[in-house]
């Protein structure tokens, strides 16, 4: 028991013990004792107290949320900047196009139905012999632009390619544009979409990633299957693939090879463009059967692989 006017100080221990500073003194008039006790946690190893942990954790979480919000906004700004830059590039290509009659200029636009494709095909067919590279460059750039930003209309450009060019050229052009445009869309989604999707749809992103992990050894075959079948739209595959962890190589190769069968049908339909009344005319029961056969063939390697693996096990 310390005497009045005395001071007791205990030094901090090495491993987080309490340090006490106890001061007591008599008051000037002798009517009482004023005692002041200060208790501190001396932590030599730098570990904060429990209250500090909770406070620090809340601050860190708040900081992470703010950083995530800012990152999502920055991603959207980057996407808008890339889109408008590409749009200005398309306007420049249009400005460099051969001189057109006033009656023809109204048809130089992205085809969103079969009538647009007919009118655009009629105009381009007049100029493709004298301005072969210019016309082809325009078709290629527009096709890639639509694929990159997941804008509808690429089906009609596939039909139009079949109308303008012979089959080998048209098929190569469509497969190349589809693969390149899808790859650019993939990269944009990886840059922007990953942050946006994981910010606004974190649970869905986790579930999608788990599904990819189940088929990771056979991603190329599954990419081929998805491209050949109408179960998922191509724009959806392009946007979601990087978010759920599909590597670029099987994505790009699977796209280039997988779009060939449906493109084959669209290009063949382009040979009779003027007889078509809607895009559905391109797909008959025969063409649907052909797509089904190709789709099953894309899964044959997976079936055999699992069969032999089960035999070995």
VENBELNOR-V284688 format. One record per pair of residues at least 12 apart in sequence whose ideal C-beta (glycine too) atoms are under 8 Angstrom apart, sorted by the first residue. I is the first residue (numbers start at 1). J is the second residue. D is the distance in whole Angstrom. If there is no record, write none. Layout:
i: (I/I)
j: (J/J)
d: (D/D)
This chain:
i: (2/2/4/4/4/4/5/5/5/6/7/7/7/8/8/9/9/12/12/13/14/15/15/16/16/16/16/16/16/17/18/18/18/18/19/19/19/19/20/20/20/21/21/21/22/22/22/23/23/24/68/68/69/71/71/72/72/72/72/75/75/75/75/75/76/76/78/78/79/79/82/83/86/86/86/89/90/90/90/93/93/93/94/94/96/97/97/98/98/98/98/100/104/104/107/107/107/107/108/108/110/110/110/110/111/111/111/111/112/112/112/113/113/113/114/114/114/114/114/114/114/116/117/117/117/117/117/117/118/118/118/120/121/121/121/121/124/124/124/124/125/125/128/135/136/136/139/139/139/139/139/140/140/140/142/143/143/143/143/143/143/144/144/144/144/145/146/147/147/147/147/147/147/147/147/147/148/148/148/148/149/149/150/150/150/150/152/154/154/154/154/155/155/156/157/157/158/158/158/158/158/159/159/159/159/159/159/159/159/160/160/161/161/161/161/162/162/162/162/162/162/162/163/163/163/164/167/167/170/170/171/171/171/171/174/174/174/174/175/175/175/175/175/176/178/178/178/178/178/179/179/179/179/182/182/182/182/182/182/183/183/183/183/185/185/185/186/186/186/186/186/186/187/187/189/189/189/189/189/189/190/190/193/193/193/193/194/194/197/197/198/205/205/208/208/208/209/209/209/211/212/212/212/213/218/218/218/219/219/219/219/219/220/220/220/221/221/221/221/222/222/223/223/223/223/223/223/223/224/224/224/224/225/225/225/225/226/226/227/227/227/227/227/227/228/228/228/228/228/228/228/229/229/234/258/261/261/261/262/265/265/265/265/265/266/268/269/269)
j: (22/24/24/25/26/33/24/25/26/24/22/23/24/20/22/21/22/42/44/42/44/44/45/41/42/43/44/45/47/42/39/40/41/42/39/40/41/42/37/38/39/37/38/40/35/36/37/35/36/36/195/199/199/195/199/195/196/199/200/191/192/193/195/196/192/196/191/192/188/192/188/149/145/148/149/141/141/142/145/137/138/141/108/138/134/134/138/127/130/131/134/123/123/126/119/120/122/123/120/123/142/146/151/153/153/156/157/160/152/153/156/156/278/279/156/159/276/277/278/279/281/156/156/157/159/160/163/273/273/274/276/160/160/163/164/273/138/139/160/164/163/164/164/164/165/173/157/160/161/164/173/173/176/177/157/157/173/174/177/178/181/177/180/181/184/181/181/177/178/180/181/182/184/185/234/238/181/184/185/188/185/188/185/235/238/239/235/177/178/181/234/266/279/279/174/177/174/263/266/267/270/266/267/269/270/273/276/279/282/270/273/173/174/267/270/266/267/268/269/270/271/273/270/271/273/270/267/268/267/270/260/263/264/267/259/263/266/267/256/257/259/260/263/256/234/255/256/259/263/252/255/256/259/234/237/238/251/252/255/248/251/252/255/235/238/239/238/241/242/248/251/252/242/248/238/239/240/241/242/243/242/243/239/240/242/243/242/243/240/243/243/243/244/240/243/244/243/244/245/244/244/245/246/245/301/302/305/246/247/250/251/254/250/253/254/298/299/301/302/254/302/246/250/251/253/254/255/258/254/257/258/298/258/295/298/299/254/258/254/255/257/258/259/262/258/261/262/291/294/295/298/291/295/259/298/290/291/294/291/282/283/287/290/291/282/282/281/282)
d: (7/7/6/7/5/6/7/5/6/7/7/5/8/7/5/6/7/3/7/7/6/7/7/7/7/5/7/7/7/7/6/7/6/7/8/5/8/5/7/8/6/8/5/8/7/8/6/7/5/8/8/6/8/5/8/5/6/5/8/7/4/8/5/6/7/7/7/6/7/5/7/6/6/7/7/8/7/7/6/7/6/6/7/8/7/6/6/5/8/5/6/7/5/8/4/5/7/5/7/7/6/7/8/5/6/4/7/7/7/6/7/7/8/8/7/8/5/7/5/6/8/7/4/8/6/5/8/7/6/6/8/6/5/5/7/6/8/8/8/6/7/6/6/7/8/7/6/7/7/7/7/7/8/6/7/5/8/8/4/8/6/5/6/4/7/7/7/7/6/8/2/6/7/6/8/7/5/4/5/7/7/8/6/4/6/6/8/8/7/8/8/6/6/7/8/8/5/6/4/6/7/5/7/6/4/6/8/7/6/6/7/5/6/6/6/6/3/6/7/2/6/8/4/7/4/8/6/8/5/7/7/6/7/6/7/4/7/7/5/8/6/6/6/7/8/6/7/4/7/6/5/4/7/7/8/5/7/7/5/7/7/5/7/8/4/7/6/6/5/7/6/8/8/8/7/5/8/7/5/7/4/8/6/8/7/6/6/5/8/5/7/6/7/6/7/4/8/5/5/7/5/5/6/7/8/5/7/6/7/4/8/7/4/6/5/6/6/6/5/8/8/7/6/6/8/3/7/6/5/6/4/4/8/6/5/6/8/7/6/6/8/3/5/8/6/5/7/6/5/5/6/7/5/8/7/7/6/4/6/6/6/4/7/7/5/8/7/3)
